Amino acid sequence: MKELIEGFKNLSRISARVAKLIENYAQLKENSEVNAYLMEKGLREIQEIAVTLPDFTLKNQLGGWINEEKEKIEKAKEEFRFQLGEKIKRLFQNEGMVVHGQFPKLRVGFYTILLDFEFGEAKIFFGPEIERIKSKVPLEPETIYRTIKKFDGVLKKTKFEPNEFYQDLRRAYDNCLRLAKKTPGERIYLMEVLNQYVLLKQPAQFFVDPRKENFREFSRITLAYLLYLFKKSEPVREDVHLYIANLDATTDKKRAIWIPDNEKGEGTYYSYIAFSEK
């Protein structure tokens, strides 16, 4: 008798859980074009619990209902993807920016948007999928748009003066030459020179008390953006030579850095830098 009581109690718990999940599913279905992927996740959970139920008429009805809903979800997912892409394009078009690419990868300006429909989130990168800006961004057009616009706005406020940057970069290169005991004109890894550049840009207080509060931060993205501005600045510095990275180096952040060629998403990986002899 005790086993019978426990069996019915367990069946009651599972049935209550299934009923609750179906109620949640019904709420999501009220806006199926937006919630298609959440519905799929919810239906999968219902199905996993349903298989633990004993065979009886209601279980068979539940199985039939699950199959019908799967077909409806596929149609809702297709509509969701279409609407998401169209809304993202419109938001950026209003700013004069063109969205390129195909799902799951879109490009706009300096940025790549990688859409993960299964988990309902997006990742945003500066350039190709190396310099990640943010993960787990909800698949909401407005949220994706605001995330990129906010980052882009801060990046473009970076202080840049072409001659000052050139002089600092040259000093950084010369420091690397001395450390490596190389001669003027030899190639140096660009990231090593940029590391020296960052040191040169620290305030005097940092060298008195090198705490993080006294450290002026430069991200790889900021450095890439400064080099982008430098490359397109006038006059062209013909004594500065950047060397394109080979394919193997592009995934090694110590050996290469991606620098935009323009604001259409095109760019180049560079490994080395050299200055012509004075």
Secondary structure, DSSP 8 states (H G I E B T S, - for coil): -HHHHHHHHHHHHHHHHHHHHHHHHHHHHTTHHHHHHHHHHHHHHHHHHHTTS-S-HHHHHHHHHHHHHHHHHHHHHHHHHHHHHHHHHHHHHTTT--EEEETTEEEETTEEEEEETTTTEEEEEETTTTEEEEEEEES-HHHHHHHHHHHHHHHTT----HHHHHHHHHHHHHHHHHHHT--TT--EEHHHHHHHHHHHTS-HHHHHS--GGG-----HHHHHHHHHHHHTSSS--TTEEEEE--GGGGG-TTT-EEEESSTTS-EEEEEEEEE---
